[in-house]
């Protein structure tokens, strides 16, 4: 490592690597129709480093043992899909729809709009999105339409 590299990296304190707080604040994710048109609707999502998501992820791992014990293959497949949908739904903390943003309503929305579930999953994993403009109102430019 060169002295210049040491200087550049040592200019940052530990705080430069902290993601938990920003992940908990969330960012607005604009929503697109399946045809790719931007709408006025949005979701506010947490990042994967949020305490809430980490707790839900731990619960999902514990539940995986129960799901693995389901003998009927179709029932097991559905249980895996529901568990994944539930985990990703914990990332949604607000939305622009008239319906209340509850876990159950997010699950229903994801069931009927799986492309949105996929977009939330991808965006929440992109840690840099939570640091754009150092604002919790940062808007990822990810298109949520199906490809």
Secondary structure, DSSP 8 states (H G I E B T S, - for coil): --HHHHHHHHTS-GGGG--HHHHHH-EEEEEE-TTS-EEEEEEEE--TTSHHHHHHHHHHHHHHHHHHT--SHHHHHHHHHHHHHHHHHTTEEEESSSS---HHHHHHHHHH-HHHHHHHHHHHH-GGGGGGGG-TT-EE----S--
